[in-house]
Amino acid sequence: MKKILVTYFSHSGNTRVVAEKINSILNGDIFEIETVDKYPVKYNLVVNQAKKEIEDQIKPVLLNRLAHFNEYDTIVIGYPMWWYTCPMAV
């Protein structure tokens, strides 16, 4: 039987909801990518921070890591689009 991982980064919670729904169908493991320093809630502030991270190639420190990606046959990754790409946390 194939082992599946659904991993995601969610700022507002929308991606979390989708990831949980996908995982309920796939019946895999689920893992949330979280940063040590939380992003601002206000839209313009988070947009500015995301833009700066991408432009300056800043990779935020992650709160937790999944050590054994090689255990999975399939990995589904979910994230919001930030400045036309994935968040630097991903």
N, CA, C and O atoms as a CHARMM CRD file, in Angstrom:
* protein
*
  360
    1    1 MET  N      0.84500  -1.18400   0.00000 PROA 1      0.00000
    2    1 MET  CA     0.00000   0.00000   0.00000 PROA 1      0.00000
    3    1 MET  C      0.88900   1.24500   0.00000 PROA 1      0.00000
    4    1 MET  O      1.85100   1.33400   0.76200 PROA 1      0.00000
    5    2 LYS  N      0.55400   2.19400  -0.85700 PROA 2      0.00000
    6    2 LYS  CA     1.34300   3.42800  -0.96500 PROA 2      0.00000
    7    2 LYS  C      1.12500   4.32500   0.25400 PROA 2      0.00000
    8    2 LYS  O      0.02100   4.42200   0.79000 PROA 2      0.00000
    9    3 LYS  N      2.20800   4.97500   0.67100 PROA 3      0.00000
   10    3 LYS  CA     2.14200   5.90200   1.79300 PROA 3      0.00000
   11    3 LYS  C      2.06400   7.32100   1.24000 PROA 3      0.00000
   12    3 LYS  O      2.87500   7.71600   0.40200 PROA 3      0.00000
   13    4 ILE  N      1.07300   8.08800   1.71800 PROA 4      0.00000
   14    4 ILE  CA     0.78100   9.42300   1.19600 PROA 4      0.00000
   15    4 ILE  C      0.97100  10.45600   2.29500 PROA 4      0.00000
   16    4 ILE  O      0.60200  10.23300   3.44800 PROA 4      0.00000
   17    5 LEU  N      1.55400  11.59500   1.91800 PROA 5      0.00000
   18    5 LEU  CA     1.68700  12.73700   2.81000 PROA 5      0.00000
   19    5 LEU  C      1.01400  13.93800   2.18000 PROA 5      0.00000
   20    5 LEU  O      1.26000  14.25700   1.01600 PROA 5      0.00000
   21    6 VAL  N      0.17300  14.60000   2.93900 PROA 6      0.00000
   22    6 VAL  CA    -0.39400  15.88300   2.54200 PROA 6      0.00000
   23    6 VAL  C      0.25700  16.91800   3.45100 PROA 6      0.00000
   24    6 VAL  O      0.05600  16.90200   4.66500 PROA 6      0.00000
   25    7 THR  N      1.03100  17.81100   2.86100 PROA 7      0.00000
   26    7 THR  CA     1.69700  18.85200   3.63300 PROA 7      0.00000
   27    7 THR  C      1.25600  20.20900   3.09200 PROA 7      0.00000
   28    7 THR  O      0.97800  20.35800   1.90200 PROA 7      0.00000
   29    8 TYR  N      1.19900  21.18300   3.97900 PROA 8      0.00000
   30    8 TYR  CA     0.66100  22.46900   3.54000 PROA 8      0.00000
   31    8 TYR  C      1.18700  23.60800   4.39500 PROA 8      0.00000
   32    8 TYR  O      1.60600  23.41500   5.53600 PROA 8      0.00000
   33    9 PHE  N      1.15500  24.79900   3.81300 PROA 9      0.00000
   34    9 PHE  CA     1.38700  26.05300   4.50800 PROA 9      0.00000
   35    9 PHE  C      0.13000  26.88900   4.32500 PROA 9      0.00000
   36    9 PHE  O     -0.36900  27.03200   3.20900 PROA 9      0.00000
   37   10 SER  N     -0.37800  27.43600   5.41500 PROA 10     0.00000
   38   10 SER  CA    -1.60900  28.21600   5.33100 PROA 10     0.00000
   39   10 SER  C     -1.46500  29.48500   6.15000 PROA 10     0.00000
   40   10 SER  O     -1.12000  29.43700   7.33000 PROA 10     0.00000
   41   11 HSD  N     -1.72700  30.60400   5.52900 PROA 11     0.00000
   42   11 HSD  CA    -1.67700  31.88200   6.25700 PROA 11     0.00000
   43   11 HSD  C     -3.02600  32.20700   6.88000 PROA 11     0.00000
   44   11 HSD  O     -3.10700  32.49900   8.07300 PROA 11     0.00000
   45   12 SER  N     -4.06800  32.15800   6.08900 PROA 12     0.00000
   46   12 SER  CA    -5.39000  32.56700   6.56600 PROA 12     0.00000
   47   12 SER  C     -6.24600  31.40200   7.05200 PROA 12     0.00000
   48   12 SER  O     -7.28500  31.61000   7.67800 PROA 12     0.00000
   49   13 GLY  N     -5.81200  30.17800   6.76500 PROA 13     0.00000
   50   13 GLY  CA    -6.59300  29.00400   7.14000 PROA 13     0.00000
   51   13 GLY  C     -7.28900  28.33800   5.97100 PROA 13     0.00000
   52   13 GLY  O     -7.73700  27.19800   6.09100 PROA 13     0.00000
   53   14 ASN  N     -7.39000  29.03000   4.83100 PROA 14     0.00000
   54   14 ASN  CA    -8.06900  28.44900   3.67300 PROA 14     0.00000
   55   14 ASN  C     -7.34100  27.21400   3.13700 PROA 14     0.00000
   56   14 ASN  O     -7.97600  26.20800   2.81900 PROA 14     0.00000
   57   15 THR  N     -6.02600  27.28700   3.03700 PROA 15     0.00000
   58   15 THR  CA    -5.25600  26.15000   2.52700 PROA 15     0.00000
   59   15 THR  C     -5.34400  24.97800   3.50300 PROA 15     0.00000
   60   15 THR  O     -5.36000  23.82300   3.08000 PROA 15     0.00000
   61   16 ARG  N     -5.40000  25.26300   4.79000 PROA 16     0.00000
   62   16 ARG  CA    -5.55900  24.20600   5.79900 PROA 16     0.00000
   63   16 ARG  C     -6.85400  23.42900   5.55400 PROA 16     0.00000
   64   16 ARG  O     -6.86000  22.19800   5.58100 PROA 16     0.00000
   65   17 VAL  N     -7.93900  24.14600   5.31800 PROA 17     0.00000
   66   17 VAL  CA    -9.23600  23.50300   5.08400 PROA 17     0.00000
   67   17 VAL  C     -9.16400  22.59200   3.86100 PROA 17     0.00000
   68   17 VAL  O     -9.64600  21.46000   3.89800 PROA 17     0.00000
   69   18 VAL  N     -8.56900  23.07800   2.79300 PROA 18     0.00000
   70   18 VAL  CA    -8.44800  22.28200   1.56400 PROA 18     0.00000
   71   18 VAL  C     -7.55300  21.06500   1.80400 PROA 18     0.00000
   72   18 VAL  O     -7.88200  19.95900   1.37500 PROA 18     0.00000
   73   19 ALA  N     -6.42300  21.26400   2.48800 PROA 19     0.00000
   74   19 ALA  CA    -5.50700  20.15500   2.76600 PROA 19     0.00000
   75   19 ALA  C     -6.19000  19.08100   3.61100 PROA 19     0.00000
   76   19 ALA  O     -6.02800  17.88800   3.35400 PROA 19     0.00000
   77   20 GLU  N     -6.94000  19.50000   4.60000 PROA 20     0.00000
   78   20 GLU  CA    -7.64900  18.53200   5.44000 PROA 20     0.00000
   79   20 GLU  C     -8.69700  17.76100   4.64200 PROA 20     0.00000
   80   20 GLU  O     -8.88700  16.56400   4.86000 PROA 20     0.00000
   81   21 LYS  N     -9.37200  18.43600   3.72600 PROA 21     0.00000
   82   21 LYS  CA   -10.36700  17.76100   2.87400 PROA 21     0.00000
   83   21 LYS  C     -9.67700  16.74600   1.95400 PROA 21     0.00000
   84   21 LYS  O    -10.13400  15.61100   1.81900 PROA 21     0.00000
   85   22 ILE  N     -8.58300  17.16100   1.33000 PROA 22     0.00000
   86   22 ILE  CA    -7.83300  16.24700   0.45800 PROA 22     0.00000
   87   22 ILE  C     -7.35500  15.05100   1.26500 PROA 22     0.00000
   88   22 ILE  O     -7.46000  13.91100   0.81300 PROA 22     0.00000
   89   23 ASN  N     -6.83100  15.30700   2.45400 PROA 23     0.00000
   90   23 ASN  CA    -6.32400  14.21300   3.28300 PROA 23     0.00000
   91   23 ASN  C     -7.43500  13.26600   3.72800 PROA 23     0.00000
   92   23 ASN  O     -7.20400  12.06600   3.87600 PROA 23     0.00000
   93   24 SER  N     -8.63400  13.79700   3.94200 PROA 24     0.00000
   94   24 SER  CA    -9.74300  12.92300   4.31900 PROA 24     0.00000
   95   24 SER  C    -10.10600  11.96700   3.18500 PROA 24     0.00000
   96   24 SER  O    -10.61800  10.87500   3.43300 PROA 24     0.00000
   97   25 ILE  N     -9.84700  12.36600   1.96400 PROA 25     0.00000
   98   25 ILE  CA   -10.10100  11.50500   0.80200 PROA 25     0.00000
   99   25 ILE  C     -8.94000  10.52400   0.59300 PROA 25     0.00000
  100   25 ILE  O     -9.16400   9.34100   0.33400 PROA 25     0.00000
  101   26 LEU  N     -7.71200  11.01400   0.70500 PROA 26     0.00000
  102   26 LEU  CA    -6.52800  10.18700   0.44400 PROA 26     0.00000
  103   26 LEU  C     -6.13300   9.30200   1.63000 PROA 26     0.00000
  104   26 LEU  O     -5.45200   8.29100   1.46000 PROA 26     0.00000
  105   27 ASN  N     -6.56700   9.69400   2.83300 PROA 27     0.00000
  106   27 ASN  CA    -6.26200   8.93900   4.04400 PROA 27     0.00000
  107   27 ASN  C     -4.75600   8.76500   4.25400 PROA 27     0.00000
  108   27 ASN  O     -4.27200   7.65900   4.49700 PROA 27     0.00000
  109   28 GLY  N     -4.02500   9.88100   4.15500 PROA 28     0.00000
  110   28 GLY  CA    -2.58300   9.84800   4.35800 PROA 28     0.00000
  111   28 GLY  C     -2.21200  10.51000   5.66900 PROA 28     0.00000
  112   28 GLY  O     -3.06400  10.75600   6.52200 PROA 28     0.00000
  113   29 ASP  N     -0.93400  10.79500   5.81600 PROA 29     0.00000
  114   29 ASP  CA    -0.46200  11.59700   6.94000 PROA 29     0.00000
  115   29 ASP  C     -0.58500  13.06100   6.54600 PROA 29     0.00000
  116   29 ASP  O     -0.56000  13.39700   5.36200 PROA 29     0.00000
  117   30 ILE  N     -0.71900  13.92800   7.54200 PROA 30     0.00000
  118   30 ILE  CA    -0.83100  15.35800   7.25100 PROA 30     0.00000
  119   30 ILE  C      0.20200  16.11000   8.08600 PROA 30     0.00000
  120   30 ILE  O      0.46500  15.76600   9.23800 PROA 30     0.00000
  121   31 PHE  N      0.77700  17.14100   7.47700 PROA 31     0.00000
  122   31 PHE  CA     1.83200  17.90400   8.13600 PROA 31     0.00000
  123   31 PHE  C      1.70400  19.37200   7.75300 PROA 31     0.00000
  124   31 PHE  O      1.67600  19.71600   6.57100 PROA 31     0.00000
  125   32 GLU  N      1.62600  20.24400   8.77700 PROA 32     0.00000
  126   32 GLU  CA     1.54000  21.68100   8.52100 PROA 32     0.00000
  127   32 GLU  C      2.92200  22.31000   8.58700 PROA 32     0.00000
  128   32 GLU  O      3.64900  22.11900   9.56200 PROA 32     0.00000
  129   33 ILE  N      3.28500  23.05300   7.55800 PROA 33     0.00000
  130   33 ILE  CA     4.51800  23.82500   7.53100 PROA 33     0.00000
  131   33 ILE  C      4.23200  25.12500   8.27000 PROA 33     0.00000
  132   33 ILE  O      3.36000  25.89600   7.86900 PROA 33     0.00000
  133   34 GLU  N      4.97600  25.36500   9.35700 PROA 34     0.00000
  134   34 GLU  CA     4.76200  26.56400  10.16500 PROA 34     0.00000
  135   34 GLU  C      6.08100  27.29900  10.35100 PROA 34     0.00000
  136   34 GLU  O      7.14400  26.68300  10.43300 PROA 34     0.00000
  137   35 THR  N      5.99900  28.61000  10.41600 PROA 35     0.00000
  138   35 THR  CA     7.19200  29.41700  10.65100 PROA 35     0.00000
  139   35 THR  C      7.26500  29.81700  12.12400 PROA 35     0.00000
  140   35 THR  O      6.24300  29.94100  12.79900 PROA 35     0.00000
  141   36 VAL  N      8.49800  30.01900  12.61000 PROA 36     0.00000
  142   36 VAL  CA     8.69400  30.45300  13.99500 PROA 36     0.00000
  143   36 VAL  C      8.03500  31.80900  14.20200 PROA 36     0.00000
  144   36 VAL  O      7.26500  31.99800  15.14300 PROA 36     0.00000
  145   37 ASP  N      8.34100  32.74600  13.32000 PROA 37     0.00000
  146   37 ASP  CA     7.73000  34.07500  13.38600 PROA 37     0.00000
  147   37 ASP  C      6.48000  34.08100  12.51400 PROA 37     0.00000
  148   37 ASP  O      6.54700  33.84500  11.30800 PROA 37     0.00000
  149   38 LYS  N      5.35200  34.34900  13.13600 PROA 38     0.00000
  150   38 LYS  CA     4.08400  34.34800  12.40800 PROA 38     0.00000
  151   38 LYS  C      3.99300  35.57300  11.49500 PROA 38     0.00000
  152   38 LYS  O      4.53600  36.63700  11.79600 PROA 38     0.00000
  153   39 TYR  N      3.30300  35.39700  10.39200 PROA 39     0.00000
  154   39 TYR  CA     3.10600  36.49200   9.44800 PROA 39     0.00000
  155   39 TYR  C      2.02100  37.43500   9.96300 PROA 39     0.00000
  156   39 TYR  O      1.13100  37.01500  10.70200 PROA 39     0.00000
  157   40 PRO  N      2.09600  38.71100   9.57200 PROA 40     0.00000
  158   40 PRO  CA     1.05400  39.66300   9.98300 PROA 40     0.00000
  159   40 PRO  C     -0.31600  39.24600   9.45200 PROA 40     0.00000
  160   40 PRO  O     -0.41900  38.56000   8.43600 PROA 40     0.00000
  161   41 VAL  N     -1.33000  39.65900  10.13400 PROA 41     0.00000
  162   41 VAL  CA    -2.69900  39.35800   9.71300 PROA 41     0.00000
  163   41 VAL  C     -3.16400  40.35300   8.65200 PROA 41     0.00000
  164   41 VAL  O     -3.85500  39.98100   7.70400 PROA 41     0.00000
  165   42 LYS  N     -2.78100  41.61900   8.82000 PROA 42     0.00000
  166   42 LYS  CA    -3.23200  42.65200   7.88400 PROA 42     0.00000
  167   42 LYS  C     -2.65800  42.39700   6.49100 PROA 42     0.00000
  168   42 LYS  O     -1.46900  42.12500   6.32200 PROA 42     0.00000
  169   43 TYR  N     -3.54700  42.49600   5.50400 PROA 43     0.00000
  170   43 TYR  CA    -3.22100  42.13800   4.12800 PROA 43     0.00000
  171   43 TYR  C     -1.97500  42.84900   3.59800 PROA 43     0.00000
  172   43 TYR  O     -1.04600  42.19200   3.12800 PROA 43     0.00000
  173   44 ASN  N     -1.94300  44.16300   3.66400 PROA 44     0.00000
  174   44 ASN  CA    -0.81500  44.91400   3.09100 PROA 44     0.00000
  175   44 ASN  C      0.50400  44.57200   3.76900 PROA 44     0.00000
  176   44 ASN  O      1.54500  44.53400   3.11400 PROA 44     0.00000
  177   45 LEU  N      0.47200  44.32500   5.05700 PROA 45     0.00000
  178   45 LEU  CA     1.69800  43.96700   5.77800 PROA 45     0.00000
  179   45 LEU  C      2.23200  42.60700   5.34300 PROA 45     0.00000
  180   45 LEU  O      3.43400  42.45000   5.12700 PROA 45     0.00000
  181   46 VAL  N      1.34800  41.62800   5.21300 PROA 46     0.00000
  182   46 VAL  CA     1.80100  40.29400   4.79900 PROA 46     0.00000
  183   46 VAL  C      2.24800  40.30600   3.33800 PROA 46     0.00000
  184   46 VAL  O      3.19600  39.60600   2.98200 PROA 46     0.00000
  185   47 VAL  N      1.59100  41.07800   2.49900 PROA 47     0.00000
  186   47 VAL  CA     2.00200  41.19500   1.09600 PROA 47     0.00000
  187   47 VAL  C      3.39900  41.80000   1.00800 PROA 47     0.00000
  188   47 VAL  O      4.24300  41.31100   0.25700 PROA 47     0.00000
  189   48 ASN  N      3.64300  42.84800   1.76500 PROA 48     0.00000
  190   48 ASN  CA     4.97200  43.47500   1.75800 PROA 48     0.00000
  191   48 ASN  C      6.04900  42.52800   2.26700 PROA 48     0.00000
  192   48 ASN  O      7.14500  42.47100   1.71000 PROA 48     0.00000
  193   49 GLN  N      5.74100  41.78800   3.32200 PROA 49     0.00000
  194   49 GLN  CA     6.71900  40.84400   3.85900 PROA 49     0.00000
  195   49 GLN  C      6.99200  39.71500   2.87000 PROA 49     0.00000
  196   49 GLN  O      8.14300  39.32600   2.67200 PROA 49     0.00000
  197   50 ALA  N      5.95200  39.19700   2.25800 PROA 50     0.00000
  198   50 ALA  CA     6.12300  38.12800   1.27400 PROA 50     0.00000
  199   50 ALA  C      6.96000  38.59700   0.08500 PROA 50     0.00000
  200   50 ALA  O      7.83400  37.87000  -0.38700 PROA 50     0.00000
  201   51 LYS  N      6.69500  39.79100  -0.39100 PROA 51     0.00000
  202   51 LYS  CA     7.45200  40.35600  -1.50900 PROA 51     0.00000
  203   51 LYS  C      8.92400  40.48500  -1.14300 PROA 51     0.00000
  204   51 LYS  O      9.79500  40.12600  -1.93600 PROA 51     0.00000
  205   52 LYS  N      9.20700  40.99100   0.04600 PROA 52     0.00000
  206   52 LYS  CA    10.59900  41.16100   0.48500 PROA 52     0.00000
  207   52 LYS  C     11.30500  39.80500   0.60100 PROA 52     0.00000
  208   52 LYS  O     12.45300  39.66400   0.18000 PROA 52     0.00000
  209   53 GLU  N     10.62400  38.82000   1.16700 PROA 53     0.00000
  210   53 GLU  CA    11.22800  37.49400   1.30100 PROA 53     0.00000
  211   53 GLU  C     11.59900  36.91800  -0.06600 PROA 53     0.00000
  212   53 GLU  O     12.67200  36.33700  -0.22900 PROA 53     0.00000
  213   54 ILE  N     10.72300  37.07700  -1.02800 PROA 54     0.00000
  214   54 ILE  CA    10.98100  36.54200  -2.36500 PROA 54     0.00000
  215   54 ILE  C     12.09800  37.31100  -3.05000 PROA 54     0.00000
  216   54 ILE  O     13.01100  36.70800  -3.61500 PROA 54     0.00000
  217   55 GLU  N     12.03400  38.62300  -3.00500 PROA 55     0.00000
  218   55 GLU  CA    13.06200  39.45100  -3.66300 PROA 55     0.00000
  219   55 GLU  C     14.44600  39.21900  -3.06900 PROA 55     0.00000
  220   55 GLU  O     15.43700  39.17000  -3.79700 PROA 55     0.00000
  221   56 ASP  N     14.51500  39.07500  -1.74000 PROA 56     0.00000
  222   56 ASP  CA    15.80200  38.93400  -1.05600 PROA 56     0.00000
  223   56 ASP  C     16.17600  37.47400  -0.77600 PROA 56     0.00000
  224   56 ASP  O     17.18700  37.19500  -0.13200 PROA 56     0.00000
  225   57 GLN  N     15.35100  36.55700  -1.26600 PROA 57     0.00000
  226   57 GLN  CA    15.57500  35.11800  -1.05000 PROA 57     0.00000
  227   57 GLN  C     15.72700  34.78400   0.43900 PROA 57     0.00000
  228   57 GLN  O     16.61200  34.02300   0.83000 PROA 57     0.00000
  229   58 ILE  N     14.85200  35.36500   1.25500 PROA 58     0.00000
  230   58 ILE  CA    14.84300  35.11700   2.69300 PROA 58     0.00000
  231   58 ILE  C     13.99400  33.87800   2.96100 PROA 58     0.00000
  232   58 ILE  O     12.82300  33.82400   2.58400 PROA 58     0.00000
  233   59 LYS  N     14.58200  32.90200   3.60200 PROA 59     0.00000
  234   59 LYS  CA    13.85100  31.69100   3.95900 PROA 59     0.00000
  235   59 LYS  C     13.53700  31.74400   5.45300 PROA 59     0.00000
  236   59 LYS  O     14.44500  31.65800   6.27900 PROA 59     0.00000
  237   60 PRO  N     12.27000  31.88400   5.80200 PROA 60     0.00000
  238   60 PRO  CA    11.91700  31.97900   7.22100 PROA 60     0.00000
  239   60 PRO  C     12.28000  30.69600   7.97000 PROA 60     0.00000
  240   60 PRO  O     12.27200  29.60300   7.40300 PROA 60     0.00000
  241   61 VAL  N     12.59200  30.85100   9.23800 PROA 61     0.00000
  242   61 VAL  CA    12.90100  29.70000  10.08100 PROA 61     0.00000
  243   61 VAL  C     11.60800  28.92200  10.32400 PROA 61     0.00000
  244   61 VAL  O     10.57500  29.49300  10.67400 PROA 61     0.00000
  245   62 LEU  N     11.69100  27.61300  10.12900 PROA 62     0.00000
  246   62 LEU  CA    10.51300  26.76900  10.31100 PROA 62     0.00000
  247   62 LEU  C     10.39900  26.29800  11.75300 PROA 62     0.00000
  248   62 LEU  O     11.40000  26.02100  12.41500 PROA 62     0.00000
  249   63 LEU  N      9.17600  26.21400  12.22000 PROA 63     0.00000
  250   63 LEU  CA     8.88900  25.78300  13.58200 PROA 63     0.00000
  251   63 LEU  C      9.15400  24.29200  13.75000 PROA 63     0.00000
  252   63 LEU  O      9.62200  23.85000  14.80000 PROA 63     0.00000
  253   64 ASN  N      8.85700  23.54000  12.73200 PROA 64     0.00000
  254   64 ASN  CA     9.00100  22.08700  12.80100 PROA 64     0.00000
  255   64 ASN  C      9.41500  21.54800  11.43800 PROA 64     0.00000
  256   64 ASN  O      9.23700  22.20900  10.41400 PROA 64     0.00000
  257   65 ARG  N      9.95800  20.36500  11.43900 PROA 65     0.00000
  258   65 ARG  CA    10.37700  19.72600  10.18400 PROA 65     0.00000
  259   65 ARG  C      9.94300  18.26800  10.19900 PROA 65     0.00000
  260   65 ARG  O      9.84700  17.63700  11.25100 PROA 65     0.00000
  261   66 LEU  N      9.69000  17.76500   9.03300 PROA 66     0.00000
  262   66 LEU  CA     9.36300  16.35700   8.87900 PROA 66     0.00000
  263   66 LEU  C     10.63000  15.65700   8.41900 PROA 66     0.00000
  264   66 LEU  O     11.14300  15.94600   7.33800 PROA 66     0.00000
  265   67 ALA  N     11.12600  14.76100   9.21100 PROA 67     0.00000
  266   67 ALA  CA    12.45200  14.17800   8.98200 PROA 67     0.00000
  267   67 ALA  C     12.49100  13.12100   7.88100 PROA 67     0.00000
  268   67 ALA  O     13.53200  12.93400   7.25100 PROA 67     0.00000
  269   68 HSD  N     11.40900  12.44400   7.64300 PROA 68     0.00000
  270   68 HSD  CA    11.48000  11.26900   6.76700 PROA 68     0.00000
  271   68 HSD  C     10.58800  11.37500   5.53300 PROA 68     0.00000
  272   68 HSD  O      9.64200  10.60500   5.36700 PROA 68     0.00000
  273   69 PHE  N     10.90800  12.35200   4.66200 PROA 69     0.00000
  274   69 PHE  CA    10.14600  12.48000   3.42100 PROA 69     0.00000
  275   69 PHE  C     10.28200  11.23800   2.54500 PROA 69     0.00000
  276   69 PHE  O      9.37200  10.90000   1.78800 PROA 69     0.00000
  277   70 ASN  N     11.41400  10.56900   2.65400 PROA 70     0.00000
  278   70 ASN  CA    11.66300   9.41100   1.78200 PROA 70     0.00000
  279   70 ASN  C     10.77100   8.21800   2.11200 PROA 70     0.00000
  280   70 ASN  O     10.78200   7.23200   1.37600 PROA 70     0.00000
  281   71 GLU  N     10.00700   8.27500   3.18400 PROA 71     0.00000
  282   71 GLU  CA     9.07700   7.20200   3.52800 PROA 71     0.00000
  283   71 GLU  C      7.81700   7.23000   2.66100 PROA 71     0.00000
  284   71 GLU  O      7.07200   6.25200   2.60900 PROA 71     0.00000
  285   72 TYR  N      7.58600   8.35400   1.98300 PROA 72     0.00000
  286   72 TYR  CA     6.32900   8.54000   1.26200 PROA 72     0.00000
  287   72 TYR  C      6.47600   8.25900  -0.22000 PROA 72     0.00000
  288   72 TYR  O      7.47800   8.60600  -0.84700 PROA 72     0.00000
  289   73 ASP  N      5.45500   7.62300  -0.76100 PROA 73     0.00000
  290   73 ASP  CA     5.39500   7.35800  -2.19700 PROA 73     0.00000
  291   73 ASP  C      4.82300   8.56100  -2.94500 PROA 73     0.00000
  292   73 ASP  O      5.20800   8.84000  -4.08100 PROA 73     0.00000
  293   74 THR  N      3.90200   9.26500  -2.29700 PROA 74     0.00000
  294   74 THR  CA     3.24900  10.42800  -2.88900 PROA 74     0.00000
  295   74 THR  C      3.21100  11.55200  -1.86100 PROA 74     0.00000
  296   74 THR  O      2.84500  11.33500  -0.70600 PROA 74     0.00000
  297   75 ILE  N      3.59900  12.77400  -2.29500 PROA 75     0.00000
  298   75 ILE  CA     3.54300  13.94000  -1.42500 PROA 75     0.00000
  299   75 ILE  C      2.71700  15.01400  -2.12700 PROA 75     0.00000
  300   75 ILE  O      3.03600  15.42800  -3.24200 PROA 75     0.00000
  301   76 VAL  N      1.66100  15.45600  -1.46600 PROA 76     0.00000
  302   76 VAL  CA     0.80800  16.53700  -1.95700 PROA 76     0.00000
  303   76 VAL  C      1.17500  17.78100  -1.16000 PROA 76     0.00000
  304   76 VAL  O      1.19300  17.75400   0.07100 PROA 76     0.00000
  305   77 ILE  N      1.46800  18.87400  -1.86500 PROA 77     0.00000
  306   77 ILE  CA     1.87300  20.11300  -1.19900 PROA 77     0.00000
  307   77 ILE  C      0.86600  21.21100  -1.52000 PROA 77     0.00000
  308   77 ILE  O      0.56100  21.46600  -2.68500 PROA 77     0.00000
  309   78 GLY  N      0.35300  21.85700  -0.47600 PROA 78     0.00000
  310   78 GLY  CA    -0.59400  22.94900  -0.66300 PROA 78     0.00000
  311   78 GLY  C     -0.05500  24.23300  -0.06600 PROA 78     0.00000
  312   78 GLY  O      0.58300  24.22700   0.98600 PROA 78     0.00000
  313   79 TYR  N     -0.32100  25.33400  -0.75200 PROA 79     0.00000
  314   79 TYR  CA     0.11200  26.64300  -0.26700 PROA 79     0.00000
  315   79 TYR  C     -0.63400  27.73800  -1.00900 PROA 79     0.00000
  316   79 TYR  O     -1.12000  27.51900  -2.11800 PROA 79     0.00000
  317   80 PRO  N     -0.72900  28.93300  -0.39600 PROA 80     0.00000
  318   80 PRO  CA    -1.31200  30.07300  -1.09200 PROA 80     0.00000
  319   80 PRO  C     -0.28800  30.67000  -2.06000 PROA 80     0.00000
  320   80 PRO  O      0.91700  30.54000  -1.84300 PROA 80     0.00000
  321   81 MET  N     -0.74800  31.30300  -3.09500 PROA 81     0.00000
  322   81 MET  CA     0.15900  31.98600  -4.02900 PROA 81     0.00000
  323   81 MET  C      0.57000  33.32100  -3.43600 PROA 81     0.00000
  324   81 MET  O     -0.27400  34.12500  -3.04100 PROA 81     0.00000
  325   82 TRP  N      1.87900  33.55100  -3.37600 PROA 82     0.00000
  326   82 TRP  CA     2.42200  34.81500  -2.87400 PROA 82     0.00000
  327   82 TRP  C      3.32900  35.38800  -3.93600 PROA 82     0.00000
  328   82 TRP  O      4.34100  34.78000  -4.28400 PROA 82     0.00000
  329   83 TRP  N      2.98800  36.52500  -4.44600 PROA 83     0.00000
  330   83 TRP  CA     3.75800  37.18700  -5.49000 PROA 83     0.00000
  331   83 TRP  C      4.03900  36.21500  -6.65100 PROA 83     0.00000
  332   83 TRP  O      5.17000  36.09000  -7.12000 PROA 83     0.00000
  333   84 TYR  N      2.98300  35.54200  -7.09100 PROA 84     0.00000
  334   84 TYR  CA     3.01900  34.68400  -8.27600 PROA 84     0.00000
  335   84 TYR  C      3.85600  33.42200  -8.10400 PROA 84     0.00000
  336   84 TYR  O      4.23200  32.79100  -9.09100 PROA 84     0.00000
  337   85 THR  N      4.14900  33.05300  -6.87500 PROA 85     0.00000
  338   85 THR  CA     4.93000  31.84100  -6.61500 PROA 85     0.00000
  339   85 THR  C      4.54200  31.30300  -5.23900 PROA 85     0.00000
  340   85 THR  O      3.62100  31.81800  -4.60600 PROA 85     0.00000
  341   86 CYS  N      5.23500  30.28300  -4.78400 PROA 86     0.00000
  342   86 CYS  CA     4.92600  29.73300  -3.46300 PROA 86     0.00000
  343   86 CYS  C      5.64100  30.54600  -2.38100 PROA 86     0.00000
  344   86 CYS  O      6.66600  31.17300  -2.64800 PROA 86     0.00000
  345   87 PRO  N      5.10000  30.53400  -1.16600 PROA 87     0.00000
  346   87 PRO  CA     5.74200  31.23300  -0.06200 PROA 87     0.00000
  347   87 PRO  C      7.14300  30.67700   0.20000 PROA 87     0.00000
  348   87 PRO  O      7.39300  29.49200  -0.02200 PROA 87     0.00000
  349   88 MET  N      8.03100  31.50900   0.65800 PROA 88     0.00000
  350   88 MET  CA     9.40100  31.08000   0.93300 PROA 88     0.00000
  351   88 MET  C      9.44700  30.01300   2.03700 PROA 88     0.00000
  352   88 MET  O     10.40700  29.24500   2.10200 PROA 88     0.00000
  353   89 ALA  N      8.44900  29.95400   2.88500 PROA 89     0.00000
  354   89 ALA  CA     8.41000  28.91900   3.91100 PROA 89     0.00000
  355   89 ALA  C      8.31000  27.52900   3.29000 PROA 89     0.00000
  356   89 ALA  O      8.74800  26.54400   3.88400 PROA 89     0.00000
  357   90 VAL  N      7.73900  27.45800   2.11000 PROA 90     0.00000
  358   90 VAL  CA     7.59800  26.16900   1.42300 PROA 90     0.00000
  359   90 VAL  C      8.89200  25.86700   0.68600 PROA 90     0.00000
  360   90 VAL  O      9.00300  24.82800   0.03400 PROA 90     0.00000
